[in-house]
Amino acid sequence: MLSGRDVRDIMAACRSWRRPDLPITGDDALAAGLAGRAIGHALSRVAAIWVESDFELDRSALLKHLVE
């Protein structure tokens, strides 16, 4: 069972966590030849891949997933 201190430490870690910024942007999508709604769809898809990787994939790996 968790102690009160354990719970406080976990809560502090949760409060201090900040979502990292996606390493690619709409400018990257434009440079890849995407336009209009395709940019948003591609960025959403790549963001999901990035989250699934536990934010491990770097910019170059994500760019490979941009146009699929």
N, CA, C and O of each residue as an XYZ file, in Angstrom:
272
protein
N       0.846     -1.187      0.000
C       0.000      0.000      0.000
C       0.888      1.247      0.000
O       1.956      1.267      0.613
N       0.432      2.263     -0.687
C       1.186      3.506     -0.766
C       1.034      4.317      0.505
O      -0.046      4.385      1.092
N       2.125      4.928      0.917
C       2.077      5.821      2.080
C       1.598      7.199      1.619
O       1.524      7.473      0.421
N       1.280      8.043      2.567
C       0.880      9.405      2.244
C       1.984     10.138      1.517
O       1.714     10.921      0.606
N       3.218      9.897      1.904
C       4.357     10.531      1.236
C       4.473     10.056     -0.217
O       4.746     10.854     -1.114
N       4.262      8.745     -0.446
C       4.293      8.216     -1.813
C       3.249      8.903     -2.684
O       3.526      9.291     -3.819
N       2.064      9.045     -2.146
C       0.972      9.681     -2.889
C       1.330     11.130     -3.192
O       1.111     11.598     -4.309
N       1.873     11.841     -2.224
C       2.275     13.244     -2.447
C       3.363     13.334     -3.516
O       3.337     14.237     -4.352
N       4.318     12.402     -3.491
C       5.386     12.407     -4.497
C       4.827     12.146     -5.891
O       5.232     12.788     -6.860
N       3.908     11.215     -5.984
C       3.279     10.910     -7.272
C       2.484     12.113     -7.765
O       2.563     12.467     -8.942
N       1.730     12.735     -6.889
C       0.928     13.903     -7.273
C       1.838     15.052     -7.709
O       1.524     15.751     -8.673
N       2.945     15.254     -7.025
C       3.882     16.315     -7.403
C       4.466     16.029     -8.783
O       4.607     16.942     -9.596
N       4.805     14.775     -9.051
C       5.341     14.415    -10.363
C       4.299     14.656    -11.447
O       4.636     15.141    -12.527
N       3.048     14.328    -11.177
C       1.973     14.550    -12.148
C       1.780     16.034    -12.424
O       1.603     16.435    -13.574
N       1.813     16.841    -11.386
C       1.617     18.288    -11.561
C       2.762     18.928    -12.331
O       2.544     19.890    -13.068
N       3.973     18.418    -12.177
C       5.127     19.049    -12.819
C       5.350     18.562    -14.256
O       6.130     19.164    -14.994
N       4.667     17.470    -14.663
C       4.872     16.936    -16.006
C       4.306     17.880    -17.041
O       3.197     18.390    -16.882
N       5.044     18.113    -18.080
C       4.583     18.937    -19.187
C       4.691     18.130    -20.470
O       5.705     17.480    -20.726
N       3.649     18.179    -21.262
C       3.658     17.471    -22.538
C       4.737     18.081    -23.426
O       4.792     19.301    -23.587
N       5.586     17.248    -23.998
C       6.605     17.793    -24.897
C       5.971     18.309    -26.190
O       4.901     17.857    -26.596
N       6.645     19.254    -26.820
C       6.158     19.799    -28.089
C       6.480     18.835    -29.220
O       7.582     18.291    -29.287
N       5.524     18.628    -30.100
C       5.720     17.788    -31.280
C       6.872     18.379    -32.095
O       6.847     19.567    -32.417
N       7.880     17.569    -32.434
C       9.060     18.098    -33.114
C       8.852     18.515    -34.571
O       9.779     19.038    -35.190
N       7.676     18.300    -35.128
C       7.404     18.763    -36.484
C       6.216     19.711    -36.457
O       5.421     19.711    -35.517
N       6.111     20.523    -37.513
C       5.064     21.550    -37.555
C       4.352     21.537    -38.901
O       4.655     20.743    -39.791
N       3.414     22.432    -39.009
C       2.716     22.604    -40.274
C       3.656     23.015    -41.394
O       3.424     22.673    -42.553
N       4.708     23.742    -41.066
C       5.699     24.114    -42.082
C       6.355     22.872    -42.685
O       6.638     22.829    -43.883
N       6.593     21.864    -41.844
C       7.160     20.614    -42.349
C       6.176     19.919    -43.286
O       6.569     19.351    -44.305
N       4.896     19.970    -42.931
C       3.871     19.364    -43.781
C       3.778     20.093    -45.123
O       3.640     19.460    -46.170
N       3.854     21.413    -45.086
C       3.846     22.187    -46.329
C       5.058     21.830    -47.186
O       4.937     21.649    -48.398
N       6.219     21.731    -46.555
C       7.444     21.390    -47.283
C       7.358     19.990    -47.890
O       8.008     19.701    -48.895
N       6.552     19.125    -47.272
C       6.379     17.760    -47.782
C       5.332     17.706    -48.892
O       5.063     16.640    -49.447
N       4.737     18.870    -49.217
C       3.777     18.926    -50.315
C       2.325     18.787    -49.903
O       1.448     18.686    -50.761
N       2.056     18.780    -48.621
C       0.668     18.673    -48.159
C       0.007     20.046    -48.176
O       0.682     21.073    -48.099
N      -1.308     20.053    -48.278
C      -2.061     21.307    -48.291
C      -3.414     21.097    -47.629
O      -3.893     19.970    -47.501
N      -4.012     22.188    -47.218
C      -5.360     22.163    -46.665
C      -5.526     21.220    -45.488
O      -4.674     21.138    -44.603
N      -6.642     20.514    -45.501
C      -6.966     19.607    -44.394
C      -5.971     18.466    -44.245
O      -5.832     17.894    -43.163
N      -5.284     18.137    -45.325
C      -4.302     17.047    -45.274
C      -3.198     17.354    -44.258
O      -2.628     16.436    -43.667
N      -2.897     18.633    -44.055
C      -1.869     19.014    -43.077
C      -2.310     18.612    -41.677
O      -1.556     17.970    -40.946
N      -3.510     18.982    -41.307
C      -4.028     18.641    -39.983
C      -4.139     17.150    -39.763
O      -3.796     16.640    -38.697
N      -4.623     16.450    -40.783
C      -4.754     14.996    -40.677
C      -3.389     14.338    -40.496
O      -3.222     13.448    -39.662
N      -2.417     14.786    -41.286
C      -1.076     14.208    -41.193
C      -0.439     14.498    -39.842
O       0.170     13.612    -39.241
N      -0.572     15.730    -39.359
C       0.013     16.078    -38.062
C      -0.654     15.296    -36.931
O       0.019     14.868    -35.994
N      -1.945     15.111    -37.013
C      -2.645     14.320    -35.998
C      -2.184     12.868    -36.012
O      -1.972     12.264    -34.961
N      -2.033     12.317    -37.206
C      -1.576     10.939    -37.328
C      -0.157     10.785    -36.771
O       0.127      9.841    -36.033
N       0.721     11.712    -37.128
C       2.106     11.654    -36.645
C       2.155     11.863    -35.138
O       2.945     11.213    -34.453
N       1.332     12.751    -34.616
C       1.298     12.969    -33.163
C       0.891     11.693    -32.445
O       1.445     11.370    -31.394
N      -0.070     10.963    -32.998
C      -0.493      9.703    -32.377
C       0.636      8.677    -32.396
O       0.829      7.942    -31.428
N       1.376      8.630    -33.491
C       2.521      7.724    -33.587
C       3.568      8.098    -32.542
O       4.155      7.226    -31.901
N       3.795      9.388    -32.377
C       4.782      9.894    -31.413
C       4.385      9.539    -29.981
O       5.219      9.096    -29.191
N       3.114      9.736    -29.652
C       2.618      9.387    -28.319
C       2.765      7.885    -28.092
O       3.200      7.452    -27.025
N       2.403      7.097    -29.097
C       2.506      5.643    -29.000
C       3.952      5.202    -28.754
O       4.196      4.184    -28.106
N       4.902      5.974    -29.275
C       6.324      5.658    -29.064
C       6.817      6.167    -27.716
O       8.008      6.083    -27.416
N       5.908      6.691    -26.907
C       6.252      7.292    -25.612
C       7.201      8.475    -25.807
O       8.117      8.689    -25.013
N       6.967      9.232    -26.871
C       7.712     10.447    -27.197
C       9.183     10.167    -27.507
O      10.029     11.051    -27.374
N       9.480      8.942    -27.920
C      10.866      8.550    -28.200
C      11.307      8.890    -29.616
O      12.483      9.181    -29.836
N      10.391      8.860    -30.583
C      10.775      9.121    -31.970
C      11.243     10.567    -32.121
O      10.610     11.493    -31.614
N      12.353     10.744    -32.820
C      12.871     12.091    -33.032
C      12.294     12.704    -34.306
O      11.508     12.082    -35.019
N      12.702     13.922    -34.562
C      12.180     14.682    -35.692
C      12.332     13.924    -37.012
O      11.376     13.830    -37.781
N      13.527     13.382    -37.282
C      13.751     12.715    -38.566
C      12.862     11.481    -38.712
O      12.361     11.209    -39.803
N      12.663     10.738    -37.635
C      11.789      9.568    -37.692
C      10.342      9.999    -37.932
O       9.623      9.347    -38.689
N       9.917     11.066    -37.308
C       8.538     11.543    -37.482
C       8.306     12.083    -38.884
O       7.224     11.909    -39.445
N       9.312     12.739    -39.456
C       9.162     13.248    -40.816
C       8.896     12.117    -41.803
O       8.175     12.309    -42.781
N       9.468     10.946    -41.558
C       9.239      9.794    -42.425
C       7.779      9.350    -42.397
O       7.281      8.785    -43.371
N       7.097      9.605    -41.288
C       5.683      9.218    -41.144
C       4.728     10.297    -41.647
O       3.523     10.065    -41.751
N       5.262     11.469    -41.957
C       4.404     12.600    -42.320
C       3.573     12.331    -43.563
O       2.379     12.630    -43.586
N       4.178     11.781    -44.577
C       3.460     11.507    -45.828
C       3.413      9.997    -46.004
O       4.401      9.372    -46.390
N       2.262      9.429    -45.719
C       2.059      7.978    -45.861
C       0.836      7.700    -46.680
O       0.499      6.538    -46.910
